[in-house]
Amino acid sequence: MTMQLDDYRLLGRSGLRVSPLCLGTMTFGVGAGAWGSTDAEAAALVDMYIARGGNFIDTANFYGGMGQSEVILGKCLKGRRDRQVISTKYSLTTSPGDPNASGNQRKNMVRSVEDSLRRLGTDYIDLLYLHMWDFRTPVDEILRAFDDLVRAGKILYTALSDTPAWQASRMQAIAELRGWTQFSALQISYSLTERTVEREMIPMALEMGMGVCPWSPLGGGVLTGKYTKADLGPPDMSDLGSRKAINAVTGRISEQSLAVADVVREIAGEVGKTPAQVALAWTLVNPAVCSPVLGVRTPAQLEDNLGALDVELSPDQLARLDQVSGVAPVFPMDILKGPAEGMMFGQVKVQERS
């Protein structure tokens, strides 16, 4: 079934309506280059996305050189802010050397929100993410600070990004039991080249009422087919700011990821679409996924990515993608979904919860 940007979805267990593809703004404020957008390109991206019915735009206080992405987005949305769902993030340092200008604690959260409001030119943030888990801040401090900001009207919904599943589920349960604001979304890396999150994080999000908003759904561009085996060599250490070098250093360009990209390209040819459109369409098949974040740099890239909403993949094509990209189960799922089921139910068939 094909979709449009204005076929809105509910974000997790909340009543917030968002588009099935989210416009990411990590390229805003970086400047023209290997992966940055010019201010004119940023404005064109926002205009095109909104014109198609899109209403979900993602940024962070760290993007674009300490918040410049928020500044540019605020200017682009002037006069039409209320029709858009803006998500931003806090946690990463915005003042190196200041111990309280980073991390998950209340002081950094409150200060970051005030700064984001000023940069965005708005008096409320629709969705605030904890950007990255710091392994230091008590969970009750994080939860109560989120809830206080919601009660103050500074933020409307809360969310998590790049947080261990056991902490995310624990916090969601505490928030529910104490009557504090529960998380509506989970932003994690998820694509055909990064499926390890299917072991714990995605099932956790589905069970706990958090809509998954994948970042890097194209695997850093690997799934677009732009890389070949010629790119498998060591990265150019003199140009570590390029997208290719970043992908090489982080291990995204590998024999396995290129094999996945080859199958994506084959299927793209069969359905008459681009590899990027097929890879994005695959993420939308997962019922836990709400709105993948598009990391586009130019209007042409956005035009291509939006075409993913018109892609329909057959059961055979989905099976081929699963075969080349699937990850092996780990304990305890490797035994719970095996012979142990027979010992559990004594050969009696019992319907699984959906």
C-alpha positions as CSV (number, residue, x, y, z in Angstrom):
1,M,0.0,0.0,0.0
2,T,1.5,3.3,-1.1
3,M,1.4,6.4,1.1
4,Q,1.7,10.2,1.0
5,L,3.4,12.6,3.5
6,D,0.0,13.6,4.7
7,D,-1.0,10.0,5.5
8,Y,-0.2,10.9,9.1
9,R,0.7,8.3,11.8
10,L,0.4,8.4,15.5
11,L,3.8,8.7,17.3
12,G,4.0,5.7,19.6
13,R,1.3,5.6,22.2
14,S,0.7,9.3,22.0
15,G,-2.0,11.1,20.0
16,L,0.6,13.2,18.1
17,R,0.2,13.0,14.3
18,V,3.4,12.9,12.2
19,S,4.3,12.2,8.6
20,P,5.6,8.7,7.7
21,L,8.9,10.3,6.6
22,C,10.7,12.9,8.8
23,L,12.9,15.6,7.4
24,G,16.3,15.6,9.1
25,T,18.3,18.8,9.3
26,M,21.8,17.5,10.4
27,T,23.1,19.0,7.1
28,F,21.8,22.5,8.0
29,G,24.5,24.9,9.1
30,V,27.4,22.8,8.0
31,G,27.9,24.7,4.8
32,A,28.2,23.5,1.3
33,G,30.5,20.6,0.8
34,A,30.6,16.8,0.9
35,W,27.6,16.5,3.1
36,G,26.4,20.0,4.1
37,S,23.6,22.1,2.7
38,T,23.7,25.7,1.8
39,D,21.2,28.0,3.5
40,A,19.3,28.2,0.2
41,E,19.2,24.4,-0.2
42,A,18.0,24.1,3.4
43,A,15.2,26.5,2.8
44,A,14.3,24.7,-0.4
45,L,14.2,21.4,1.4
46,V,11.8,22.7,4.1
47,D,9.6,24.3,1.4
48,M,9.4,21.1,-0.7
49,Y,8.7,18.9,2.3
50,I,5.9,21.1,3.7
51,A,4.4,21.5,0.2
52,R,4.1,17.8,-0.1
53,G,2.2,17.6,3.2
54,G,5.1,16.8,5.5
55,N,4.9,18.0,9.1
56,F,7.7,16.3,11.1
57,I,11.2,18.0,11.1
58,D,14.1,16.8,13.3
59,T,17.1,18.8,14.5
60,A,19.4,19.0,17.6
61,N,21.1,21.6,19.6
62,F,24.5,20.1,18.5
63,Y,23.8,20.1,14.7
64,G,25.4,22.6,12.5
65,G,28.1,23.8,14.9
66,M,26.5,24.3,18.3
67,G,22.9,24.9,17.2
68,Q,23.2,26.6,13.8
69,S,20.8,24.0,12.4
70,E,18.1,25.2,14.8
71,V,18.7,28.8,13.8
72,I,18.3,28.0,10.1
73,L,15.2,25.9,10.7
74,G,13.6,28.6,12.9
75,K,14.1,31.1,10.0
76,C,12.7,28.6,7.5
77,L,9.6,28.0,9.6
78,K,8.8,31.7,10.4
79,G,5.1,32.3,10.0
80,R,4.2,28.6,9.8
81,R,5.7,27.0,12.8
82,D,2.5,25.8,14.5
83,R,1.6,23.5,11.7
84,Q,4.9,21.6,12.1
85,V,6.1,19.1,14.6
86,I,9.6,20.1,15.6
87,S,11.8,17.6,17.4
88,T,15.2,18.6,18.8
89,K,17.7,17.0,21.2
90,Y,19.9,17.7,24.2
91,S,22.9,15.9,25.8
92,L,25.9,16.5,23.6
93,T,28.3,19.3,24.6
94,T,27.6,22.8,23.5
95,S,30.4,24.4,25.6
96,P,33.6,22.2,25.7
97,G,35.2,22.4,29.1
98,D,32.0,23.2,31.0
99,P,31.0,20.0,32.9
100,N,27.4,20.9,33.1
101,A,27.0,21.9,29.4
102,S,26.7,18.3,28.4
103,G,25.1,15.1,29.7
104,N,21.6,14.0,30.6
105,Q,21.2,15.9,33.9
106,R,18.5,18.4,34.8
107,K,20.8,21.5,34.6
108,N,21.9,20.7,31.0
109,M,18.3,19.7,30.0
110,V,16.7,23.0,31.2
111,R,19.5,25.2,29.9
112,S,19.5,23.4,26.5
113,V,15.7,23.8,26.1
114,E,15.9,27.5,26.8
115,D,18.7,27.9,24.3
116,S,16.8,25.8,21.7
117,L,13.7,27.9,22.1
118,R,15.6,31.0,21.5
119,R,17.4,29.6,18.4
120,L,14.2,28.2,16.9
121,G,12.3,31.4,17.6
122,T,9.4,29.5,19.3
123,D,7.9,29.3,22.8
124,Y,7.5,25.5,22.8
125,I,9.2,22.3,21.5
126,D,6.9,19.6,20.2
127,L,9.3,16.6,20.9
128,L,12.5,16.7,23.0
129,Y,14.9,13.8,22.7
130,L,17.6,12.8,25.1
131,H,20.3,12.6,22.5
132,M,22.7,10.0,23.9
133,W,22.9,8.0,27.1
134,D,25.6,9.3,29.5
135,F,25.8,6.4,32.0
136,R,26.0,8.9,34.8
137,T,22.7,10.6,35.5
138,P,20.0,8.9,37.7
139,V,16.9,8.0,35.7
140,D,14.5,9.6,38.2
141,E,16.3,13.0,37.7
142,I,15.9,12.7,33.9
143,L,12.3,11.6,34.1
144,R,11.2,14.3,36.6
145,A,13.1,17.1,34.7
146,F,11.3,16.0,31.4
147,D,8.0,16.0,33.3
148,D,8.6,19.4,34.8
149,L,9.3,20.9,31.4
150,V,6.1,19.4,30.0
151,R,4.1,20.8,32.9
152,A,5.7,24.2,32.3
153,G,4.6,24.1,28.6
154,K,8.2,24.3,27.3
155,I,8.0,20.9,25.7
156,L,5.0,18.8,24.7
157,Y,6.3,15.3,24.2
158,T,9.5,13.4,25.3
159,A,11.7,10.8,23.6
160,L,14.9,8.9,23.7
161,S,17.8,8.5,21.2
162,D,20.7,6.1,21.4
163,T,19.9,4.7,24.8
164,P,20.3,1.0,25.9
165,A,17.0,-1.0,25.7
166,W,17.2,-2.0,29.4
167,Q,17.4,1.7,30.5
168,A,14.7,2.8,28.1
169,S,12.2,0.2,29.2
170,R,13.0,0.8,32.9
171,M,12.4,4.5,32.5
172,Q,9.2,4.0,30.6
173,A,7.9,1.8,33.3
174,I,8.9,4.2,36.1
175,A,7.2,7.1,34.3
176,E,4.0,5.1,33.9
177,L,3.9,4.0,37.5
178,R,4.6,7.5,38.9
179,G,2.3,9.3,36.6
180,W,5.1,11.2,34.8
181,T,5.3,12.0,31.1
182,Q,6.0,8.8,29.1
183,F,8.3,8.6,26.1
184,S,6.6,8.7,22.7
185,A,9.5,8.0,20.4
186,L,12.8,6.2,20.1
187,Q,15.4,7.3,17.6
188,I,18.0,4.7,16.7
189,S,20.1,3.6,13.8
190,Y,18.1,1.1,11.8
191,S,18.5,0.0,8.2
192,L,19.2,-3.0,6.0
193,T,22.9,-2.7,7.1
194,E,22.1,-2.2,10.8
195,R,19.6,-4.8,12.0
196,T,21.1,-5.7,15.4
197,V,18.5,-3.4,17.0
198,E,15.8,-6.0,16.1
199,R,17.1,-8.2,18.9
200,E,16.1,-5.9,21.8
201,M,15.4,-2.3,21.0
202,I,12.7,-2.5,18.4
203,P,10.6,-5.2,20.3
204,M,11.1,-3.1,23.4
205,A,9.8,0.1,21.7
206,L,6.8,-1.8,20.3
207,E,5.9,-3.2,23.7
208,M,6.5,0.1,25.6
209,G,4.7,2.4,23.2
210,M,7.5,4.3,21.6
211,G,7.4,4.9,17.9
212,V,10.7,4.1,16.2
213,C,12.2,6.9,14.1
214,P,15.3,5.4,12.4
215,W,18.3,7.6,11.8
216,S,20.6,6.7,8.9
217,P,18.0,4.5,7.2
218,L,20.2,4.4,4.1
219,G,23.2,3.1,6.1
220,G,25.2,6.3,5.6
221,G,24.5,6.3,1.9
222,V,25.8,2.7,1.4
223,L,22.4,1.5,0.4
224,T,22.1,4.0,-2.4
225,G,24.7,2.0,-4.4
226,K,27.3,4.8,-4.4
227,Y,30.1,2.6,-3.0
228,T,31.8,-0.4,-4.6
229,K,34.5,-2.8,-3.6
230,A,37.0,-0.2,-4.7
231,D,36.0,1.8,-1.6
232,L,36.9,-1.0,0.8
233,G,40.5,0.2,1.4
234,P,41.6,2.2,4.4
235,P,40.1,5.7,4.7
236,D,41.8,8.9,3.5
237,M,43.1,10.2,6.9
238,S,43.6,13.6,5.3
239,D,39.9,14.0,4.6
240,L,38.1,12.6,7.7
241,G,35.3,15.2,7.3
242,S,34.0,13.5,4.1
243,R,31.0,11.2,4.2
244,K,33.1,8.4,2.6
245,A,35.8,8.7,5.2
246,I,33.3,8.7,8.1
247,N,31.6,5.6,6.7
248,A,34.9,3.8,6.3
249,V,36.1,4.7,9.8
250,T,32.8,3.6,11.4
251,G,32.8,0.3,9.4
252,R,29.7,1.0,7.3
253,I,31.6,0.2,4.1
254,S,32.2,-3.5,4.3
255,E,31.9,-6.7,2.2
256,Q,28.6,-7.5,4.0
257,S,27.1,-4.0,3.5
258,L,28.0,-4.0,-0.2
259,A,26.4,-7.4,-0.6
260,V,23.2,-6.0,0.9
261,A,23.4,-3.0,-1.4
262,D,23.8,-5.3,-4.4
263,V,20.5,-7.0,-3.6
264,V,18.8,-3.6,-3.0
265,R,20.0,-2.5,-6.4
266,E,18.7,-5.6,-8.1
267,I,15.2,-5.2,-6.5
268,A,15.2,-1.5,-7.4
269,G,15.6,-2.5,-11.0
270,E,12.7,-5.0,-10.8
271,V,10.3,-2.4,-9.3
272,G,11.5,0.6,-11.4
273,K,12.6,2.6,-8.4
274,T,16.0,3.8,-7.0
275,P,18.0,1.8,-4.4
276,A,17.4,4.6,-1.9
277,Q,13.6,4.3,-2.3
278,V,13.7,0.5,-1.9
279,A,15.9,0.7,1.2
280,L,13.6,3.4,2.8
281,A,10.4,1.4,1.9
282,W,11.9,-1.6,3.6
283,T,12.1,0.2,7.0
284,L,8.4,1.2,6.7
285,V,7.3,-2.4,6.6
286,N,8.3,-2.9,10.2
287,P,5.2,-2.2,12.3
288,A,7.3,-0.6,15.1
289,V,8.7,2.0,12.7
290,C,6.8,5.3,12.7
291,S,8.9,7.8,10.7
292,P,12.4,7.3,9.3
293,V,14.6,10.4,9.4
294,L,15.8,11.5,6.0
295,G,19.4,12.7,5.9
296,V,19.2,14.6,2.7
297,R,21.4,17.4,1.5
298,T,19.7,18.7,-1.6
299,P,16.2,19.1,-3.0
300,A,17.0,16.4,-5.6
301,Q,17.9,13.9,-2.9
302,L,14.7,14.8,-1.0
303,E,12.6,14.3,-4.2
304,D,14.2,10.8,-4.6
305,N,13.7,9.8,-0.9
306,L,10.0,10.8,-0.9
307,G,9.5,8.3,-3.8
308,A,9.9,5.6,-1.2
309,L,6.3,6.1,-0.2
310,D,5.3,4.8,-3.7
311,V,7.3,1.5,-3.4
312,E,5.5,-1.8,-2.8
313,L,7.8,-4.8,-2.1
314,S,6.6,-8.3,-2.8
315,P,6.9,-11.1,-0.2
316,D,9.6,-12.7,-2.4
317,Q,11.6,-9.4,-2.5
318,L,11.2,-8.9,1.3
319,A,12.5,-12.5,1.8
320,R,15.6,-11.8,-0.4
321,L,16.4,-8.7,1.6
322,D,15.9,-10.5,4.8
323,Q,18.2,-13.4,3.7
324,V,21.1,-11.1,2.8
325,S,20.8,-8.7,5.7
326,G,19.4,-10.7,8.6
327,V,21.3,-11.0,11.9
328,A,21.6,-14.1,14.0
329,P,19.5,-14.2,17.2
330,V,21.4,-14.0,20.5
331,F,20.6,-15.3,24.0
332,P,17.9,-15.7,25.2
333,M,15.9,-15.5,22.0
334,D,18.1,-18.1,20.3
335,I,16.6,-20.7,22.7
336,L,13.2,-19.2,23.4
337,K,12.2,-19.3,19.8
338,G,13.6,-22.8,19.2
339,P,13.0,-26.3,20.8
340,A,12.2,-24.6,24.1
341,E,8.8,-23.7,22.8
342,G,7.9,-27.3,22.7
343,M,8.9,-27.8,26.3
344,M,7.0,-24.6,27.3
345,F,3.7,-25.5,25.7
346,G,3.8,-29.3,25.5
347,Q,3.0,-29.4,21.8
348,V,-0.1,-27.2,22.3
349,K,-0.5,-24.3,19.9
350,V,-1.1,-21.0,21.7
351,Q,-1.6,-17.7,19.8
352,E,1.2,-15.2,20.2
353,R,0.4,-11.6,21.2
354,S,0.8,-9.2,18.2
